Amino acid sequence: MLVAGIDVGGKNVHIVLMKDGTMLEKGAAPTGIKKAEAVEQLYDKVLRQAGLKREDVEHVVATGSSGRRVTFAQGVIPEAAADARAVVRLIPSARTIIDVGAEEGRAIKINSEGRVLDFAINEKCAAGTGTFVDTMARALEITVEEMAKASLQSTQSIPMNAQCAVFGESEVVSLIHAKTPKHDIARAVHDAIAGRIGSVARIVGLEKDVVMIGGVAKNTGFVESLKRELATDVLIPDEPDFVGALGAAVAAETGVIEEKVETRVVERQDYEESSN
């Protein structure tokens, strides 16, 4: 059975083609302003790479914040449900999923069958997303990759209290003017995000094994900060940014699409309560 899973986020679209339970082809591209058009173009590209046509695909399921923009999909599945389906297939021992993308950071508690037991996301303006990392890297005048490596060189813990990118950038500028080494500032940024995400994870209930997915999972500096914050190991699957699309493909394969997931939005006071 040939199926497709499409994950349309705020910054990127990821597509997975899967045949008989095995990933056949994949692709990613920026969503840009015209998200539906970006999806169409990438889907055709991935099909060409696999030597296939649209009519060869039996079922298409979408997910992501803009999943409903995929007009040719037969179904749309919540992001948390897609994450759970994929992660339990990749790492059966997983019970807590931490997904940090460009727009949101979320924690998901799942059972052995890949069903969502609890789910919470950080508030939109909180310092807990990939966009926050990008903004702070620009303030430091380095790339995100350089920032990740620099963070690993730091042995200092410098607190950052910013709740959003605007104030976070102001704090970084102040640290730069104070002649704080860039590697210490890089760690401070990652620690700040890890603190927010860690609070969300504790609210849903942290249970091993903990698996991190999403684009920020490729940031080694942040992963180390998260390990310190949670005081536990964090498993990273191969290609963590494609997990949502893979979960949508699994849903397309099994035919289980409709699943309601109750969402808890974690706001500032919740962070403070969970940290005490």
N, C-alpha and C positions, 0 to 999 in steps of 0.2 A: 504494500500500500504506500503510495507516494503522497505526502502531505507537506504543507508549508506553515510555518509559524512566523508571525511578523510582530515585532515589538517597536512601537512608535513612541519615542520619548520626546522630551522638550528640545533636546539637542541632536540626537541621532536616531536613525532607524536601523534595526538589525533584522535580518531575515535568515531563516534556517529552512532548508529543504531536508526532509527526512524520509527514508524509504525502509520499510520493515524494521523500524526501531533504530536505524543507524543514520547518523547525519551524513547526507550526501553532498551538500554544498551550502555555503553561507556567504553573507556579504553585509557590509555596513556602509552608511553614508550619512552626512549631515542632513537634518530635516529641512533646515532653512525656514523661510516664511511659508512657502507653498508645500505643506507637509504631504498632502495627497499626491501631488505631482512627484515629489521625491520618492515616495513609496512605489509608485508605478514604475519609475525609471530604474530603481534598484531591483525590483522584482524581476523585470525583464532582463536585466543584466545577470542576475544570479541564475535565471533559467538558461540563458545563453551559455554561461560558463558550464552548466551541467548538461548541455546539449538537449534541452527539453523545451516544450511549448506549454503554454498555459493550460491547454486542454489535457495535458498529461497529469496534472495535479488533481487528485481526487477531492481534497478538502483543505481549506485555508482558514486558519483561526488567527485573530489579531489580539494584541494586548498593549498595554502602555497608556500613558496619559492622553494620547491622541489615537488610540486604537480604533475608534469609531470612524476615523478618516479613511480607513481601508474599505472602500466601497465594495470590493469584490470578495471580501471575506464572508464565510458562512456563519461566523460567530465571533463574539468578543468575550474574552475572559479577563477577570480582574488581575492586576499585576501580582498581587500577593498569591493568588491561586496558581498563576503561571509559574512563579518562583518556586512554590512548594512542589509542584509536579516535577519540575526539572531537577531540583536539588535532591529530592529523595531518590530519583533514578540515578543520579551521578554519585551521591554519597548517602547510602541508605541509613547510616547512623545519625544523620543530621536531625536535630530537634529545634534549633534556633537558626534563623536566617537573618543576616544583616545585609540589606541591599542599599547601597549608596550610589545614587546617580547624579546627574547634573542638577535636577530640581528638588529632589527629596531624599531623605534618609529614612528607611523603614526597618522595623524589626518584626519578624514573623515567627510565631511558635507553631510547630507542626507536629503531627503524629507519624507513626511508622508507615502509614499509608499515603502520606503526602497531603493530608487534609489540614486546612488552616484552623488552628485552635484559638489563636489570638493574633492581633495585628495592630500596630500603631505606627504613625508617621510623625516626623518632626514638623513643627509649624513652618510655614513657607519662608519666613524671614530669618529662621535660626541659622546659626553658623554650623550647619551640618550637611552640606551638599558639595558636589563637585564644582559647581559654579563658584563657591566660596574659595576653594583651592585655586582655581584659575585666576580669580581676582587678586588674591594675595601673592601669587607667583608674579603677576604683572607689577605689583607694587614693589616687589623685591628685584625686578628686572632680570628674572631668570625663568627658565621653562619649568613646567610642572615636573618633568623628569629630573631636572637638576635640583629642584626643591626637595623631591623625594630622597635623592642621594644625600643631599646636604643634611637633611633631618636626621639621618642615621649616624652622623658624626657628632651630634650634640649629646652632652652629658648634663645639660642644665634644663631645669623645668621652670619655664617662665609663664605665669598665668595670663590668659587673655579673656576678657569679660564681654567681648562684643557679641551682640545678638544678631547682627546682620552684616552684610558685606561692606556697607558704607562705614560703619563704625569700626569694623575690623581693619579696614584699610587705614583708617586714621591711627589705630593702635600700632600697626606695622610701621607707618611713617614715623611715629614717635620713637619706636624702638630703633629704627635706622638712625635717627638724629642723635640718639643716646649712644651711638657706636656699638650697639649690640651685634655680635657676629651673625651673619646671615643663617648659618646652620642652626643657631639657637632660636632665631625667629621662625625658621621653617618648622622646627619641632613644636614651637609654641602654637603655630597654626594647626598642625596636625593634632596636637593634644586637645585643642579647643573643640575641634570637630569630633574627636573620639569621645570627649566628655558628653557632648550632646547625644551622640548615637548610643553611647553606653547607657545613658539615662533612659532612652526609649526602650532599649533591650531589657533593662531591669523592670520596667513597667509591665511588659508582657510576660516576664518571667524567664530568666536566663537558664537554659538547660543545654547540656552538652549532647552531641557535638555542635559547636558553633561554626557556621559556614558563612563566609562573606562573599557577596557577588556584586555585580554592577561595575561600571567603569572605574570607580575609585578603588576597587579591589586590586587594581594593577599598580597602585601607588604604594610601594614598599614602605615608605616613611609613615604613611597613615596606618598601614596594617600593624606596624610595630607599636604605634601609639595606642591603637585599639586593643592590642594584646595586653599592654600595661594597664589600660583603663579597666578591662574586664577581668584581669588576673587569670586569664585562661588562654589556651591555644586557639587559633582561628584558622580553619581550613579554607583554602582557596581552590576552587575547581579550575581546570584549564579553561581559558577564554571566558572569564566570569561575566564579561559584558554581553555575551550571547545567551545567557541562561534564561532570560525572559522569553526570548524568541523560541528557544528550545522547549520551554514549558508550554507555549502556545501550540507548538507542533505536536507535543505529546497529547494535548487536549484534542487536537484535530484527529490524531491517530486513534484515540480511545473513544471518541465521540461524546465525551463528557464535557460539555461547554458551560452550561448554566451553573453558576455557583455564586451565591451571595456572600460577600465578606464584609463583616461589620468593621468599620474603620474608626480608630481613636486618634484624634489629632492631639499630639503632645505639645502643650504650650509652655511658656516660660515658667509659670509657677509649678508645673509638673516636674520640670527639670530640677528645680530647687528642692522639691519634696523628695524626689528619688535619690538625691545626692546626700540627703541628711540621714 
